[in-house]
């Protein structure tokens, strides 16, 4: 019998893997640093998506933004093909579509998303990004609590 380190599980979250989360967070931070160093811009995914879909005129060349956005699902598919690791339980498509539209509207209204504000903005100690991150995390927590209370399927 092997004993896992105490940090390898989270109480109340039997499927959680903190080591994988730590590795993923380090890779996200590395990617954000490379974009900042290489392009001189923060790695805001909502801004890249806006540029890719022609909703923004500033930012990296549109072709690069399109390739970045296409790389997100393609990269996930590659990981799945190579490792067999999938998403687990995923919400039904109607919920995903509504959630995607709401998140898109929120990122436009809030001038950024979790990657722009939460990763890059907090790393630069931006007060606006710190407030934005607190607001969207609290909003997410309240939304999950309300949907759970209403027994909305997901």
C-alpha positions in Angstrom: 0.0 0.0 0.0 1.4 3.4 -1.0 0.5 6.5 0.9 -0.2 9.5 -1.2 1.2 12.8 0.1 -1.4 14.9 2.0 -1.4 17.5 -0.7 -2.3 15.0 -3.4 -6.0 15.1 -2.6 -8.5 17.8 -1.6 -11.2 17.1 1.0 -14.6 17.2 -0.6 -13.1 17.0 -4.1 -12.3 13.3 -4.7 -11.4 13.8 -8.4 -9.1 16.8 -7.8 -5.4 16.4 -8.5 -3.5 19.4 -7.0 -0.2 18.3 -8.6 -1.8 18.4 -12.1 -3.3 21.8 -11.2 0.1 23.1 -10.1 1.7 21.9 -13.3 -1.1 23.4 -15.4 -0.8 26.7 -13.6 2.9 26.7 -14.2 2.4 26.1 -17.9 -0.2 28.9 -18.1 2.2 31.3 -16.3 5.0 30.3 -18.7 2.8 30.8 -21.7 1.7 34.2 -20.4 5.3 35.2 -19.8 6.3 34.1 -23.3 3.5 36.1 -24.9 4.5 39.2 -22.9 8.2 38.8 -23.7 7.7 37.8 -27.3 4.9 40.1 -28.3 5.0 42.8 -25.7 1.3 42.2 -24.9 -0.6 40.4 -22.2 -2.1 37.0 -23.1 -5.7 37.9 -22.9 -7.7 35.1 -24.5 -10.9 37.2 -24.9 -8.9 39.9 -26.7 -7.3 37.3 -28.9 -10.8 35.9 -29.6 -12.2 39.3 -30.4 -9.3 39.9 -32.8 -9.7 36.5 -34.4 -13.5 37.1 -35.0 -12.8 40.6 -36.3 -14.4 42.4 -33.3 -11.1 44.3 -32.4 -8.7 46.2 -34.6 -5.8 46.3 -32.2 -3.7 43.4 -31.1 -1.6 40.8 -32.8 -2.0 40.0 -36.5 -5.4 38.5 -37.1 -3.9 35.3 -38.5 -2.0 34.7 -35.3 -5.1 35.3 -33.2 -7.0 32.8 -35.3 -4.3 30.2 -35.0 -4.2 30.7 -31.2 -7.9 30.2 -30.8 -7.9 27.2 -33.1 -5.0 25.8 -31.0 -7.1 25.7 -27.8 -9.5 22.9 -28.9 -6.9 21.2 -31.1 -4.4 21.1 -28.3 -7.0 19.5 -26.0 -7.9 17.0 -28.7 -4.2 16.1 -29.1 -3.8 15.6 -25.3 -6.9 13.3 -25.4 -5.6 11.4 -28.4 -2.2 10.9 -26.8 -3.2 10.2 -23.2 -6.9 9.3 -23.3 -7.5 11.9 -20.6 -10.9 13.5 -21.2 -13.0 16.1 -19.6 -15.1 13.9 -17.4 -18.7 15.2 -16.8 -19.6 18.0 -19.2 -22.8 20.0 -19.2 -25.4 19.6 -21.9 -24.8 21.6 -25.1 -27.7 24.2 -24.5 -26.1 25.1 -21.1 -22.7 25.3 -22.7 -23.9 27.6 -25.4 -25.8 30.0 -23.0 -22.8 30.0 -20.7 -20.4 30.8 -23.6 -22.6 33.7 -24.7 -22.8 35.1 -21.1 -19.1 34.7 -20.6 -18.4 36.4 -23.9 -20.6 39.3 -23.0 -19.0 39.6 -19.6 -15.5 39.7 -21.0 -16.5 42.5 -23.3 -18.2 44.5 -20.5 -15.4 43.8 -18.1 -12.6 44.6 -20.6 -11.0 41.2 -20.2 -11.2 37.6 -19.0 -9.5 35.3 -16.5 -6.3 35.1 -18.5 -6.1 38.9 -19.0 -7.2 40.0 -15.6 -6.6 36.9 -13.4 -3.3 35.7 -14.7 -1.6 38.7 -16.4 -3.3 41.6 -14.6 -2.8 40.3 -11.0 0.8 39.4 -11.9 1.3 43.0 -12.9 -0.4 44.1 -9.6 -3.1 46.0 -11.6 -5.8 47.2 -9.1 -8.4 47.0 -11.9 -7.5 43.4 -12.6 -7.5 42.5 -8.9 -11.0 43.9 -8.5 -12.3 42.3 -11.8 -10.9 38.9 -10.7 -12.6 39.2 -7.3 -15.9 40.1 -9.0 -15.9 37.3 -11.5 -14.9 34.7 -8.9 -17.6 35.8 -6.5 -20.1 35.9 -9.3 -19.1 32.4 -10.3 -19.5 31.1 -6.8 -22.9 32.7 -6.4 -24.0 31.4 -9.8 -23.0 27.8 -8.9 -24.7 28.1 -5.5 -28.0 29.4 -7.0 -28.0 26.8 -9.8 -27.3 24.0 -7.3 -30.1 25.3 -5.1 -32.5 25.4 -8.0 -31.3 21.9 -9.1 -30.6 23.1 -12.6 -29.0 20.3 -14.5 -25.5 20.8 -15.8 
